[in-house]
Amino acid sequence: MAFEQLEIIIIISIMVMILAAIIIGVLSWMNDSGSDTPLKNYKYHKKAFMTQNEVAVLRSLYKMSTQHNYLIFTKVRMSDLIEPSKGMSTGDRKAAENQASLECADFVLCDKTTFQPALILKLSDSADDRIHNIRDKTQRQKIDAFMADAYASADLPVLYIRDMRNLEEEIRFLLRLPVQASETPGTLGASESSEPQEPPS
């Protein structure tokens, strides 16, 4: 009886060692194959960096930003602007990071001296929806609400650009900017269409 028990123990021990060796071998193969696999040379071509709407807004922002010592950055990832607060569980932190990595700001106004972000601008139009594969208004509203809450929790104001007619006043209000003598209120983007136009398909 004792011999049979010893035999079973020996067999189980051998099986455990074999299983451990297999696991170690697989992990080692995965690490080696990932580091040694050459990158495949795919063919690429240039595409438009900005939509027509983004170009129109950028032109409108340029004069105000230079007069008030702001810098304009375009297409900035949300995860480069904010990060999850401390105290989250590992799972919640990872989920928050993943959500932030999927979105980006169309424009960011930053202080020219400190380079710290002062205002986030997001263009909301059908062209932007197509780029981000947003299919309906409900999905757009959910994404906008998520971004608004996330930026608000980080104390960063965000402006959704749907109509350029009041863009100057909205930016001044959010940044508490004075009207300079060389500026006339309501002229920001006056040379552009007040409604963002869709780029040609």
ABEGO torsion letter per residue (X at the ends): XAAAAAAAAAAAAAAAAAAAAAAAAAAAAAAAAAAABBBBBBBBBBBBABBAAAAAAAAAAAAAAAAAGBBBBBGBBAAAABBBBBGBBAAAAAAAAAAAAABBBABBBBBAAAGBBABBBBBBBAAAAAAAGBABAAAAAAAAAAAAAAAAAAGBBBBBBABAAAAAAAAAAAAGBBBBAABBBGABGAABBABBBBBBX
